[in-house]
Amino acid sequence: MSNHTTWFITGASQGLGLALVKQLLAAGHRVAATSRHLHNLTQAIGPASDQFLPLETDLTSEASVQQAVAHTIATFGHLEVVVNNAGYGIGGSIEELTDAETRQAFDVNVFGGLNVIRQVLPHMRAARRGHIINISSIAGISSATGWAIYAATKFAVEGFSEVLAQDVADLGIKVTAVAPGAFRTNFLTPESLVLAQRPLPAYQQVRASHEKYRQMNGTQIGDPEKAAAAIIQITTEANPPLHLLLGPDAYNRAVHKLDSFRQEIEAWKQLTVSTGFEG
């Protein structure tokens, strides 16, 4: 990857997105970075420069995303790598979370990324190259008690990434869904984590799960600097992975999920195959 590569990164004012931007700029790449608030970007990274384009963008608005992508192309002339990193955690049982809370999570975690993909694909198709990296979560592969809606949004990211990869394979465009485990960012702080506003006493296991994760804040096993370096590395590979797990906890949870899933489908194989037409 040359020093003229241009990246477009959402949710770049904190966490993994911020680590990515800083490493890319230090390596000489050009970065367009988005946040809901421009001040947060310039405070965390610095003012706009020949290498850095901070963009205040509402990812839930297709018009806002279109403007951000157009500004990036007008500024840098091309765009090679897109990282859909923006998102937030939401905890609560399905019964506890309102329709508004649930839809907002999907608007940001799912539809925000889809808005970006729709806007960047015409440029990547014309260039017949590009790499779209969608930040999912191990929760999108192996879910946990108390995080049903968050898991649903990340399962959606995993699902559309798999099909997108097939759809654009002949166009020279690559797709990777990155599923991190617990990384030592501010993801478990109130800035990035929303809990149900109307908790119900019946869901004690849900409350216990939330408390477990909140207690984990500041001691997570994953190093965000290493995660950012791993994401940068896969863009240099001729055949990057469709799925990339980050963190030993993510690896262990994914393997456990695969093992238990296989055991379950084999246990019910006879009933499964019995539903076909005979003869």
C-alpha positions, 0 to 999 in steps of 0.5 A: 500500500503506497503513501498515496492511499486514501482512507475514509473512516467513520466514528474516528474521534475515539476508540479503534477509529482514532487509533486507526487515523493516528497510525495511518497519518503517521505512516503518510496515508491520507485520511478522511474521518467522520464524527457527529461533532467536528470539534471532537475530531480536531481536538483528538487529531488536529486541524485539517491538512494535506493528509487529514480531512475531518468531516462532521457527518450524520451517518443516519442521513444519506444526504450527509454521507453523500456530501462527506464522500463527495468532499473526500473525492474532491479533496483527495481525488480517489478513495481506496479503503473505507472503514465503517467503524461508527456504532455504539453498544445497547443493552437490555432485553427485547421487552425492555428496549422501546421501539425508538431505542431499538430503531436508533441502534439499527439506524447507526450500527446498520443503516449508517454503514449501508449509507456509506457503502452505497455512496462509495461503491460508484467510485470503487467500481469506476476504479475497479479497486477498493476495500470495504472494512465493516467493524462488527463484533464478536457479538455478531457471531456469538451473542451474550445475555442482555445484548439482544439488539446490539447482537442483532445489529452486528449479526446484520453487519456480518450478514450483509458483509458476506453477501456484499463480498460476493456481489463485488468480487468481480469488480475488484473490490474486497470486503472484510467484516472485523469482529473484535472482542473486548478492547481497552477503549471507551466502548463501555463508558456512557459515551458509547454504551446505552442501557434500557431506560425502563429496566424490568425487575424480572430480568436479573440475569440481564442486569448481572450481565451489564454489570459484568461488562461495566466492571470490565471497563479499563481492564479489557484484554484487547489492545486497540493499537494492535487492532488498528495495526492488524486492520491496516495489515490486511489491506496490504494482503492480496487475499484479505480475509472476509472475516477477521477476529480480533482478540483472544477472547473473540477467537475463543467465543467464535470457536465455542459457537462453531462447536456448539452449533455443529453439535446442535445441528447434528443432534437434530439432523434426522428431523431436519432432513426428514422434511424433504419430499420423498421419492 
